Amino acid sequence: MEPLDHNEELQQHAPRLHALGKVDPFKVPEGYFEHLPHRITERASAGTGTGRTFTSRERAGSFRPAKALWALPALAVVAAAVWWLARPPVQLHQPAEVPVLSETEFEAYAPFANLDDLDLSSAEWDSIHVHLTEEEALAYIDQEEIDLHELLDYMQLQ
Amino acid sequence: MAGPQHMNTLDDGELLALFRKEESRHYAFNQIVRLHQRRLYAFIRRMVTDPAETEDILQDVFLKAWTGLENFRGEARLDTWLFRVAHNESISHLRRLKRRSLFNERRLARQLTVTLASEEHFSGDAVQQKLQRAVMNLPPKQRAVFTMKYFDGMKYSEMSRVTGTSEGALKASFHIAVKKIEQELTASDQTIARPKHQTSA
């Protein structure tokens, strides 16, 4: 225990420290030491399904091969997801090569060939016609800042 | 603070033999905790000061002991081995605390002294507070050396097994720690003794 050397050293180099009594000033919660052995043993044995238990820090920071076995299915799912996301992009709508149709072929194409079958005559075309007076038309042209030259060219085309 | 309590006459070998048997494992471990809890608690408490952190570390020490005892070959004494675990856990805790708080050791020590001011956790007088404050100003490894030697009365040879440091280095570390603490105690004595009108001059 080297008590003499230790005391001598303190006396020689630290008289104030040597004069202090070695008391334990830290308070411990009542009953702490009475309950701790049972609590620790209970906790330790609770984690011994495989004869081992782990502290919180061990759990957070170390790799356990036995525990990793349980993670294999999850790992497989994650790997599949990664593969799915990383695979080369599949073009679902490949640009089709459209053959150039002859006029006959174009006319023979059913939807267009039967345009007459559509009852276009029943459309209420009048409903989209706008009848404006001269004043209204001029006001409209003014409002929309329409170039009169362009308007005249358009009317000539009609 | 004292060593093993006198409630158990089983030695290390007998306890380990009981621990290795499934039917007596709980009993043996319970006895091991009872034997060493107070000494380990006192050491950890002096290292980290905070009571909640002390309890967490002590629990971790014993949980590690539970797993490690299966492979314990008895080359060291059981109390030395447990002390080694407690020492390492305390130093790791202080390192983590320092990293997390981004405080330097001196600021961290000042923060810890606040805990000492709490009457709920500390019963010492003003002199004891001064001593604890001085101890906490030591760097963690030196604090461990001082605590083991001064408070626990451990031999340098055992301290060497606990810390994995040579006895010579431990003696030097303790000597420096003692001088630092004495210096702080002297400085605080002078501050208190100096009359107020002189300090302001």
Interface residues (C-beta under 8 A of the other chain):
Chain A: M1 E2 P3 H6 E9 L10 H13 A14 P15 R16 L17 L20 K22 V23 D24 P25 F26 K27 V28 P29 Y32 F33 L36 P37 H38 I40 T41 R43 A44 S45 G47 T48 G51 R52 T53 F54 T55 S56 R57 E58
Chain B: M1 R25 H26 F29 N30 Q31 V33 R34 Q37 R38 Y41 A42 R45 R46 P51 E55 D56 L58 Q59 D60 F62 L63 K64 W66 T67 E70 E120 H121 F122 S123 G124 D125 V127 Q128 Q129 L131 Q132 K149 Y150 F151 G153 K155 Y156 H175 V178 K179 I181 E182 L185 T186 D189
